[in-house]
Amino acid sequence: MILRGLLCISILAVASPAPAADDFIEGVYLESEDLCAQAKKDTLDTVIEAGNTVLTARGLQSVEYDCEFLQITKATLSPSWAVTAICQEPGHVFPDVLSVTQLSPKEIDLVSVRPANDENEASGNGGSYFLCDGVALP
């Protein structure tokens, strides 16, 4: 009976998703400090509805596009994380792998293995994002 209980616990441990890194990014990030100021002045929803992307510990989000961060692994030698994500836009779901690097206390750099598609997006899932103090998700 004890062996059976241990087997069940082992199976649950393997089936559970990996926890996020404890020291992963916190807060709301936008693609420029000007957008942060606009989100503070107006609302974050207004900035998102204008076609901008927001970055949080949960992932990337815009009007008709989002990437849910599934697994986050902290690098040991740099202020970076490797992130696996599932992204979706109307009619299309795809995986992505990104590096998230803390450039400064207020700036994050994203690099995606997915190349940018010139027709629909300028930089794919990559780019710089700035911490928006005083801005929270709706």
Solvent accessible surface area in square Angstrom, and as a share of the most:
residue,aa,sasa,rsa
1,M,181,0.81
2,I,144,0.73
3,L,141,0.70
4,R,158,0.58
5,G,35,0.33
6,L,102,0.51
7,L,104,0.52
8,C,71,0.42
9,I,113,0.57
10,S,60,0.38
11,I,102,0.52
12,L,120,0.60
13,A,72,0.56
14,V,129,0.74
15,A,79,0.61
16,S,64,0.41
17,P,117,0.74
18,A,48,0.37
19,P,116,0.73
20,A,58,0.45
21,A,20,0.15
22,D,148,0.77
23,D,85,0.44
24,F,13,0.06
25,I,7,0.03
26,E,139,0.62
27,G,42,0.41
28,V,6,0.03
29,Y,6,0.02
30,L,0,0.00
31,E,70,0.31
32,S,37,0.24
33,E,114,0.51
34,D,117,0.61
35,L,31,0.16
36,C,13,0.08
37,A,61,0.47
38,Q,65,0.29
39,A,6,0.04
40,K,127,0.54
41,K,171,0.72
42,D,65,0.34
43,T,74,0.43
44,L,9,0.04
45,D,63,0.33
46,T,59,0.34
47,V,0,0.00
48,I,14,0.07
49,E,130,0.58
50,A,76,0.59
51,G,55,0.53
52,N,29,0.15
53,T,24,0.14
54,V,1,0.01
55,L,0,0.00
56,T,13,0.08
57,A,42,0.33
58,R,161,0.59
59,G,5,0.05
60,L,4,0.02
61,Q,85,0.38
62,S,18,0.12
63,V,87,0.50
64,E,117,0.52
65,Y,38,0.14
66,D,47,0.24
67,C,3,0.02
68,E,99,0.45
69,F,17,0.07
70,L,86,0.43
71,Q,81,0.36
72,I,14,0.07
73,T,78,0.45
74,K,73,0.31
75,A,38,0.30
76,T,133,0.77
77,L,178,0.89
78,S,49,0.32
79,P,71,0.45
80,S,16,0.10
81,W,13,0.04
82,A,55,0.43
83,V,0,0.00
84,T,53,0.31
85,A,2,0.01
86,I,67,0.34
87,C,0,0.00
88,Q,84,0.37
89,E,51,0.23
90,P,93,0.58
91,G,92,0.88
92,H,86,0.39
93,V,94,0.54
94,F,17,0.07
95,P,101,0.64
96,D,4,0.02
97,V,66,0.38
98,L,4,0.02
99,S,44,0.28
100,V,0,0.00
101,T,35,0.20
102,Q,46,0.21
103,L,98,0.49
104,S,44,0.29
105,P,116,0.73
106,K,99,0.42
107,E,42,0.19
108,I,0,0.00
109,D,38,0.20
110,L,2,0.01
111,V,87,0.50
112,S,23,0.15
113,V,111,0.64
114,R,50,0.18
115,P,109,0.69
116,A,45,0.35
117,N,60,0.31
118,D,136,0.71
119,E,156,0.70
120,N,113,0.58
121,E,38,0.17
122,A,104,0.81
123,S,61,0.39
124,G,17,0.16
125,N,4,0.02
126,G,12,0.11
127,G,31,0.29
128,S,42,0.27
129,Y,7,0.02
130,F,43,0.18
131,L,42,0.21
132,C,4,0.03
133,D,74,0.38
134,G,74,0.72
135,V,18,0.10
136,A,77,0.60
137,L,53,0.27
138,P,118,0.74
